[in-house]
Amino acid sequence: MNLKDKVPPHNLVAEQATLGALLLDWDALGNVISYLRPERFYSLQNQKIFEAILSLDGQGIRGDIVTLIDELRSNGNLEAAGGPAYVSSLTDTVPTSANVEYYAKIVFDEYIRREVIDLSSKSISEAHNETITSELVLEEAQKRIFELSDSKQSQNVQHVQNLVGPVIENIEKVYKNKKELVGIPSGLTELDSMTYGFQNSEMIIIGARPSMGKTALALSMIQHIAIEKKIPTAFFSLEMSNVQVMQRLLSQESRLSGDKIRTGALKIEHFQRLQDAAGRIYLSPLWIDDTPNMKLLELRSTARRLRAQNKVQIMFIDYIGLIQNENSKIPRHEQIGEVSRSLKSLARELKIPIVVLSQVGRQSEGNKPTLADLRDSGSIEQDADVIMFLHRERVETSGEGEKPQTIPTELILSKQRNGPTGTAKITFIPRYAKFENASLE
């Protein structure tokens, strides 16, 4: 039999049993709402009936056969739903509502199978279309798969009985290990004392004007997290190439001037330090993606893969303004808003901290940045769990000397959803493009 001649997967008995169970017990709707939408029913009649059930629920009306038929009649959908006789017969298909979730899962499973067939057909059609690039074909296929994967809302409602124990255990663990951070340490002592490290599921924003050192700060943190602490880390570098990133890391780790490394103006004795630093970086669990003009969907896909295959525990993104939204026709602030919400959702999905760099507006030049200075979208301020700003004086950096020049810098913690705000004193060392604790220099 030709594939086109096959009837799409469906189970009309399960659809009828689901609707019948809901008419027997209206409260059972809460048990199936995460699985079902009107379009997930195969039968058009059943789609219209479930649509009416949702409409009644939205009006605060407890439905039954009479109110459901009246709702369908008032919406002009009674005949499309099979008429009063069909609606009335639904309760005859099931004796009890006890298994309503089981029926709903069958309906949902058949819907997923139909969707997989549909998206596969679309991908096959696009693959045969020579006017569409293979990259776009692959991206669209990934997009459909991930949208389908997210089609079932997760059940996160739990009774407090299930929550008290783990929370108490965590408090006891913190009590016994007072000196240990709960989250991932940034390596900056004053910052870590306020945040207790970067926490899972949080989106952390680092904002600053251009050339203030956002990337240098991120790489300083990465050097501590991935190279020193051996914590699996990913860095999405949308502005710098992976070669430039490696040169920066080599400078920080070897404490050799970045200019000397880039130009090759090194002395013989420098090469041993450089090789030792390269060896430590080589052994670190660090993954770098320097794809330019990366689209949001591509970033999310790569992030999921890094989390699943490499057990990455923290991600850095440099920077939010360079992430391309699939819908380029909407205003810029709306694009950034969608990116911000998506990154926050991604942090929660992957259960890891995601550190995102962001530029601040020109109005903050020379002044301490505030939350109002974040560029392009107020959504960033709303979505972020932690927001910090770099602030230092713009000074001319001196050439090579016996002692590296240091610039006092403030790391202003302006927002922390679950902790205090304040300012951490740190030091910028231009020679290595590196930030360190102020007490070290």
N, C-alpha and C positions, 0 to 999 in steps of 0.2 A: 504494500500500500504506500502511495506517495505521502510524504510527511504533511503536505498541505491538506490532504484529505482526512487526516486524523482529527478527532474531536479533542479540543484542549482539555487538559486535566480538570476535573471538577467532581464534586460529590453533592448532589442535590439533596440526598437524604440528610447529610450532616447540616446543610444550610437550613433545611426545614426544621430539623431538631433544635438547632440553635435558636431560631426565631420562636419556635413553640415553647422552649424552656424559658425564654425571656418573658413571654406572655403569662406563663405560670408563676414566675417569680421576678418581678420588675427589678428588685435589688441585685439580681444576678448580672445586670448590665455592667456593673463595676468590675466584674471578673473577666469580661471579654473585650472591654473597650480598647485595650492595648493591642489586640489582635485584629480587630475588625474595623472596616470603613465600608460605606455602601458599595464602592467600586470593587471591593474584594470578594463580593458574592458573584458567582458566575451567572446566575439567573437574574434577568432584568426585573422580574417580579419581586424577587427577594431583595434586590438592591433598593427598590422603591419602599418596601416594607421597613427595612432597617433604617432608611433615611427618615421615615416617619417616626420610628421609635426614638431616634436621636432628637428629632424636632420636639416631640412630647417631653422628653427628658429635659431639654433645654428650657422648656416653659415651666418646668417644675411639676408636671402632671404625671401621676403614676398611671401608666398605660394598662389597658386590657383590650380585649377584642373590640368592644364597643367604641372606646376612645380612639383606638388605632384606625378603625374603619372610618370614623368621623374625620380624623386628621387627613387620611388619604383622600377622602371625598373633598374636603375643603381645599386641598392642594391640587386637585384635578388629576390625581394619580391613582384613583381607585381601580379603574379598569386596567391600567398598565400593571397594577399589582395583582391582577388575577381576579378581582371582584370580591365581594363579601364572602362568597362560598369558599374561595381559596384561603383567605385570611382566617376564617373560622376553623378551617380544617387543620391549621398548623398545630394546635394543642393536641390533636389526635395522634400526632407522629411521635410524641414523647410522653412517657408517664410521669416524669419528675424533672426538676431543674438541676438535680444533683451533679449531672455530668456535663453541664453547659460549657465549662471551660475546655473539656475534652473535645466536644463538638466544634467549638470555635477554633481550636488548634488545627483540626482537620481542614476546615474552611480556609484558614490562613495558609496551611501547607500547600493546598491545591492552587491558591492564588500565587504563591511564590513560584511554583512550577510553571504556571502560565506566563508569569513575568519573565522568567529565565528564557523560555522559548521565544518570547517577543523580543527581548533585548538581543538574544543571539541572532535572530532574523535581521534585526536592524544592523548589527555589527557586520554580518555577512554581506548585506546589501552595500554598506559603506565601504567594506574592504574591496568590493568589485568596482567601486566608483573611482576611476583613476584621477579624477579632479580633486579628490580629498587625500591629503598627505597621510602616510602611515602613522605619523605621530598623533595626528588629530583623531584617526580611527581608534588608536589605542587609548587615548585620553577619554574619548566619549564612552568607550566600553568600560573603562575603569569607573567613570562617573556614574554610569547606570548601575554597575555592580554595587558600589558603595551606597548609592541611594536606596537600592533594594535591601542591602544589609541593615540599613538604619530604619527600615519600614516598620519594624516592630518596636514600639516604645518599651524600654526596660522597666521592669517592676522594681521600684526603689522604695516602696512603702513597707516599713518594718515596724513591728511593735517594739516598744522601748525595752522589753525583756531581752530582745536580741542585741540591743545596743549597749546596755549598761555594762555587761561583762567586759567586752573588748576595750571600752573607754577606760574602765578602772585598771585593766591590765596595762594599758599604755601609760596611765598616770604613775603606776607603780614602777614601770620601767624607767620613766624619766626621773623618778625619785631616787632610784638606785644608781642611776648614771648621771648625776647632776652636772658633771663636767662635759658630757657628750651632748651634741646638738641633736634635736629631733629630726631635722631635715638635712639637706645636702649643704655642706659648708661652702661659702664663697671664698674663704681664705682671708677675708677682711674682718678682723676681730670685732670691731665696734658694730659693724653691720650685723654680723652673726649674733651678737649679744641681744640685738633688738628683734631679729626675725627668727632666731633659733634655727637658722638655715632655711634654704628654699624648700617649701612644703609641697607634697604631692597634690596634684590637681589644681595648682595655682598658676595663674598667669602673672608674671612679673614684668613690669615695664621699666626700662632704663631710658630716660629722656635727657637730651642735651642739645645745644646748638651745634652746628657742624664744626669739626676740628676741636671739639672739647675732649674727645677721647672715649666716645661710646664703645667703639670697636676694641680699643685698647683695654677698656675695663672688662668687656666680655671675655677677651682672650686671657686677661690676667686671671679671671675666675676659672676659665676653662683649664688653664695651666695648673691651677691648684686642684681642681676637681678631677680631671682626667689623668694628668701626668703624675701628680703627687699622690692623690688619694685612690687612683685606679678605678674611679667610678665611671661606668660606660656613659659617654657623652656624645651628642650630635651637635654640629654647628652648621647652620644654613647660612652661607655667606653669599648674599645676593649682590653685594657691592664689590667685594674683593675676590680675586682668583685664589684657587687653592695654593698656588705657588707663593703668592703674597702672604697668605695666612701662615704658611709654614715658615717663611722668613721671619715673620713677627714672633712666632712661637720659639724659633731657634734663638732669636735675640733675647727674649725673656728668659729662656731656660739656661742659656750659656752666659748671660750677662755680658754679651758682646754688642757693640753698637750696631743698630739696625742699618745705618748707612754703610758701615764697613762690610757687613754681610751682603748687602745689595750690590755694592761696587766691587767687592773682592779685595778691598784694601786691607788684607789681614797679614799678620805676622805668623811666622812658623809656629810659635808657641800657642797661637790662638786655635790651631786646628785640633788639638787634643780636646780642648774645652768644647769645641763645636761638635766633634765626634761623640763625646760623652753625652752632650745634650741631645744629639740626634738619636742616640741609642735609647735614651729614656723616652723620647717622644715616640719612637718606633714601637716600643712595648706598651704604649698607653692605649686604652680602649676608647679611641676617639675617631669619629667618622665625620668627614667634611663634605658638604654638597655645595658647590659653587655655581649651580645652574643660574644663569642670568635671566631676568624677566620671568622668574618662576611663577606659575599660576597657583592659585590657592588649592585647587584640587590636586595638583601634582605634589605640592608640599605635604598635604594631608596624607596622600597615598604613600609617599616616601617615609613620612614619620611613622605611620602604622607598621610599615615593613621593618624599619629600624628597631621599633619597640618589640615586634614579634620575633625577629630573627637574631638580633644582637643584644636584646635585653637592655636597651638604652634607658637610663634612669633620669636624664635631664636633657633638655634641648635648648639651644640658643638660636635666635633668628635675627639677622642683621640685614635689613631692618624692615619694619612693617610697611613703610611707604613704597617699597619696591616689590611687594607681593601683588601680582596681577589678579584682579577679579575677573571671573568669567564674563560677567555682564559689564562691559566697558562703557555702555551707553548711559548708565545711571550716573548722577552727580558724584564727584570725587569723594565727598564726605560720606555718602551712602556706601560707596565701595569700601572705604576704610572701615566703616561701621560693620559691614558684613564680614570682613576679614577678621576684625577684632572679636566679634561674637564667635566666629568659627574657631579661632585659636583657643579661646577660653573653653569652648565645647571640646576641643581636641585634648586639652590638658586634663579635663575631667574624664574623657573616654579612656585615655592612655594611663591615667592615674600617675602622672609625673609632672614636675614643674616645667613650665615653658617660659623662658626668659626672652623677651622681645624688645629690641631696641627701637627707639622712636625719636624723631626730630621734634624740637619745640619751636614755636613761632619766633619771628624776628624781634617781636616786641620785648622779648626777655633778654636781648643782647645787653650785656653789662650788668644785668640784675639777676637776682636769684630766681630761677624758674619756679612757676607754680602750676597747679593742676590745670588752670585755665589756659596755659601756654601750649598744651599738647596740640599738635597740628592735625588738621583735616577732620577730626571727628570727636565729639563728646562721648562717643561710645567707648573709646579707649579708657577714659576715666571711669566709666560705669562698669565695664567688664573686668578690669584688672583687679586682682586681689592685693597686689603690692605695686606701688609706683615710687620710683626714686629718681632724683635728678642729680647730674654732675654740675658742679659750679666751681670755677676757679678763674683767676685773672688771666687774660690773654697776655703772655709775656714772650719776648723774643728768647728762644732757646740758644744757649751758648754752644760753642764748638767743643772739641774734645779737651778734656782736662783730666787731672789726676783723679778728682772726685766727681762723680756724675751730678749734674744739676738736678735739684728736686724742686717741685712746685707744690705747695700746700693746696689741697683740694677738699671741698666739702661734698659729701654724698648725702643729699637731703632726702630722707624717707618721708614723703608727703602723704602717703596713704598706705595703710596696712589693715586689711579687713579684720584680722584676728590678733592684732598686737599694737604696740605703741608706735608713734611717729617720733622723729627727731633727726639729728644730724650726726653722721659719722665722719671723723677726721681721717683722711687718707693722704697719700703722697703720690704724685705723678713724677715718673722718671723718664723724661723725653728720650734719653739716649737709647733706652730699651723699649720705649712705648709701653710702659708697664706701670700699673698701680700697685702700691703696697701699703701695709699698715704704716701710719705716720710715725710710730715709735721705732721703726726699723732703720730710719734714715736720720 
